[in-house]
């Protein structure tokens, strides 16, 4: 039976050997909370794409945490059709490849500003100094909120994650902190919506405010969407950048190729998402009885899809534990699949490409510092929370 209880720090830093043992033992099996855990690519992909599985019953909080409950129940990721379809259609105009391409100039400016002085310091913490603030500034740009609020916004977003049941060492007051953050963010984004009604701008909050005036979205849905985009849009990209740098530092040959040919970045970013996914697991609930592999699932059963394991399934990806630029293009599970395919995938790719390019340009000589890399205690939103790097003067 699969469990994340009792995992050691080395398991959190590198869960793939653990996944492999369970995948080889039984690719569909019971685990924590009597949920079904699914480890193989084909089974994971089947559930992600099947209308026989939904998200609605999966809100991870209870009504007594009123602010947190109100916010989370209005997250797109926890909605099922038809409301999911309607709200996603409204938001999709802001997350097309064309919009991501149009933002690239501003994203590049943000990245350049963040790395400008890092080369003058002998040791940096890549997470604190670049990977964490970078996506918060980008999502702030998209939403249209002042960049000066980014530190407070990120802190609130991190507190929201304290409610996650996947935190191996969750604080006893974690849900209370998350509820307070949800309350503060609800008030903040509610005020931002009011400002846009009086003074519309060219940003996502204004788009949502206009939709509200047309009767296409409620205030609660707009606030929930803004909080969701802030939370999902920053921690995943932070983890992707941090883990990408770690993976590339472990492969000096690939790092050298990327420094010589930046056109390879789009290819390597997708391979990096497959190789070490920033989101390791997602949950679904069976809407009706369903056969998965040799197992019979009942309506109402919780199903946890281990995306990190699916992306290392050798039946789908030959030599899955190798980071390869020549891997044939094809879908992986890093951004999900089906109706809940990551809305911000195009933006995440652009951020990773541009962020890595800025680091390769401004920090041509960097290596792991003597200090240890520290991973977060969350197996779902997975990545380092501290990543010390030594910065060497250019030769």
N, C-alpha and C positions, 0 to 999 in steps of 0.2 A: 504494500500500500504506500502510495507516494505521500511524502510529508516534507514541508520545509522547516519543521520544528527541529531544533538541535543542529542546524547547519553550522559549520565552522566558517570563519572568515574566508578561508581559501575556496570553499564551496560557493560562497556569495560572489567572490571575484571571478570564479570560473565555474559556472554551473554545468558546463557541457559534458564532462565525464559523468556527472550524476544523471543527467538526462539520458545519456547513452545507455547506462545500466538499466534504467526503467524502460526505455524504448525497446531494448533487446529482450527484456524480461516479458513485457506485455505492453503493446502500444496503446491500449485502452484499459485503464484500471481505476479502481477506487482510490481515493486519497483523502486529504484533510476535509473535514466537514461532510464526509460521505459523498463528496462530489466525484464525478468522473473526470479523470485527467487523460488527455489525449496527446500523444507524443509524435506520431508519424505524420508526414506531410500530407498524404492523400486524405487521411481521416480529418485532419485539421482543416484542409481546404474544403472538404465536403460540408462540414458544419458551418464554416464561414459563409458559404454560398447558399445554404439551404434555407428555404422559407419555413422549414419545420423547427427552426431554432430562433429565439428572440432575445431581446435585451431587457424588456420592460420590467420583469420581476427582480432585476438584479441591482436596484439601488442599494448601495452598501451602508446606508444609515437608517436610523429609526426616527419616527416623527417627534420624539422628545428632543432631538437636536433640531429645533424648528428651522433655523436659518440654513443649516447645512442641508436639511431635507428639501427645502424649497429650491435651493440652488441646484442640487444634483439631479432632482427629478426633471429639471428643464435642460439637462445636458443632452445634446444631440446623440451622443454615444449610448445613452440609456433609453432612447426612444425607439419605438417600433412604428411601422407604417400604420395608418396613413400620415400621422403627424410628422414622423421622421422624414418622409418623402417631401412634404411641403416645405419644412424648414431647411432641409438640405438643398432643395432647389433654389430657395432664396439666397442661401449663403454661397452656392457654387459659383456665382458670377464673380466673387472676390477671390476664388482659389483656383482659377484656370491657369494653364501653363502661360498664357499671354500675360495675365496679371503678375505672376511670379517673375516673368521676364522683364516686365515693366518696372518692377521693384529692384531689379538687380543692381542698378546704379546706386540707389540709396543704401541697399544692403552692403555693397562694397565700401561705401563711405563710412558706414558704422564700423565695419570690421577694421578698416585702416586706422580709424581714430582710436580704437581699442588697443591695437598692437603697436601704436606709434612709439611708445616709450619702453616697451617690454624688452627690446634688445639691449637696453642700457642697464639691465638688472641681472645679476649673476644667477639668481634663482627666482622662478615665478611659480605660482600655483595656477596651472592652466584653467582649472575650473573657476576659481574666484576671479581671476584676472581677465578671462576671455570667454570661456565656454558658457558660463552662467549669464553674465550681463548681455552678451551678444544677442541671443534670441529674444530676451525680454525687450531690448530696444527695438528689435525688428517688429515684434507683435504689437508693441506700443505704437510704432509707426503705422501699422495696418489699422489698428483700432482708432488711432487718432488721439491718444492720451499723451500728456506731457512726458518727455523723456526723464525729467527730474523726479518723477514718481516711481521710477523703475525699481529702486532698492526696496521700497515699501511693498510694491506689487509682487516682487519676487518672494519676499518674506511671507506674505499672505498666501501665495501659491504653495510655498513649501509647507506651511502650516496645514493647508487643506489636505495635503497628502498624508498627514498624521492619522487621518481616519481610515486609511487603507488597511484592510485586513492582511495584506501581504507583507507588512513591515515585520521583520523577524524580531526586532527588539523594540516594538512599539511602546511609546511612553504611556503611562497610566492615564495621563491627562490629555492624550493625543486627540481624542474626539472632541473634548471641550475646546482645545485650541483651534481645531478645524472649524468648529461651529462659530467661534468668535471671528475667525478669518472670513468665513462665509458671510456673516452679518456685516462686517466692515466693507467687504467687496461689493455686497449688494447695495449698500448705501452709496458707495463711491460711483458704481456704474449707473445707478439710478439717477444720480446727479448729472452724470455725463450725458445721459439720454435727454434729460430736461434741457441741458445746454444746447444740444443739437436741434431740438425742436425750435428753439428761439433763434439759433444761428447755425443752420446746416453747413456742413463742410464736405470735402471729398474724402471721407473715411468710412470705415465699416460701421461705426456706431451711428453715423448719419443715415447710412443705407437702412439699417435696422429701424431707426426712428421713423423714417419715411414709410417703411413697411407697416409699422404700427398704426400710423395715421390712415393707411388703406385698409386696416383691419386684418392684416396678414400675420401679425405677431403681437403677443401680449408683452407688457412690461416685464413680467416674470421670465418669459422666454428670452427676451433680449438680454436681461441681466445674467441669466443662467448661461447663455451662449457666450457672452463676453468673458465670464469667469472660466468657462470651459476652455475657450481658445487660449486664454492666458496660461492656464494650468497645463493643458496638453501641448500647447505650442512652445513652451519654454523648456520644460524638464526633459522632454524627449530629444530635442535638438542639443541641449547641453550634454546629455548622455552620449548621443551619437558622435559629437565632436571629440569628447574626451576619450571614448573608446576607440575612435578612428585613429587618433594620434598614438595611443598605446599600441595598436595593432601595427601601424606603419613604422614606429620606432623599433618594433621587434623584427621588421623585415626591411633592413637597410637598402636592399636591392630595389624594392618597390618605391621606397622613399626617394631614392636617387632618380628612378625613372620619372616620378611625378614632378620632381624639381626640374627635370630636363624637358618634360612634355606635359604642360598643364591641361592639354586637350584630353588627357586620360582621366581627368577628375570625374566627369559624369559617370564613366564606367566603374571607377573604383568606389564611388559613393554607394551605388546600388549593391555592389559586392560587399562593402563594409556593413550595410544594413542587414544583409543576409548573414554575414559572418558573425556579427555580434549585435543582435537586435536591441535597440534602446527600450522597446517594450517586449517583455519576455512572455507574458501570458495575458489572455483576455477570457472573459467568461460569457457563456450563453446559457439559456434555459430551454429545455425541450418543450415545444408547444404540444406535442403529441408523442405517442410511442414511436420509437425509431430504432432500427438496427444499425449498429456501428461496429464494423469488424465482426467479431464473434459475440459481441455484447448486445443485450437487449435493454435499451434505455426506456424509462417511463416518462410520460408527460409530467412536467414539473421538475425533472431532474436537473441539477446544475452540472454544467459541462465546462471544464477549464481547458482551454486550448493552449498548449505550451508552444508558442511561436518559435522560441529559441531552439527547441528540440526539432521542430518541423524543418527549420532552416538548416539543420545539420543532419538531416535524414539522408543516408547514403543511397537510398533507393531513388531519391530525387536529385541529389547533388553528388556526383562522383568526388571523392576525396573532400568531403564536406568540411573537414577541420583545416583545410588549406585556404589561404587568402589568395585568390587567383584573378589576375586581370583578364586572362583569356577564357574565363568561364563563359559558356554560351549564355546569351541573354535569355531570360525567361522569368516567369513570375516566381517570387518568393513570398513568404508570409510576413515579412517585416512591416509592411503597411496594412496588413489585413487583406480582406477580399470581400466581394459581395457588396451589399448595400451599405455596409459600414466601413468600406475601404477608406483609409485615412484621408479626410477632406483636405488636410494641409500637406499631403505628400509632395506636391510640386514645390511648395514653399520650403519644406524641410530639405529637399534635395538642393535647392538654390542656396540656402543658408550653409549647408555642409560644404558644397563646392567652393563658395566664395570664402567661407571662413578658413577652410584648409588652404586655399590659395594665398590668403593674406598671411597665414602663419608660415607657409613655405617661403614666401617672398621676404618677409621681415625678420624671420628667425631661421636663417639657413643652417645654423649650427645649434641644434638642441638635442638633449639626451635626457634620459631618466636621471633624476637627482638621487642622492644617497637616501633621502627620506622615503618612507614607504608610501605607496599609493593606497588610499583609503576608499573603500567602496561603501555606498549607502546600504542600509539594512533592508531595502525593499527589493524583492525579487521580481516585481512587475515592472516598475520604472527603474531600470537597471543601469548603473554606471558609477564611476568614481565621484566622490564628493570632494576629494582632495587629490591633486595630481601634480606633485612637485617636478619641475623640469629645470635642468641646468642650461643656461644660455651661454654659449661660447662666442667670443669675438670672431668676426669673419676673418678667414685666413687670407 
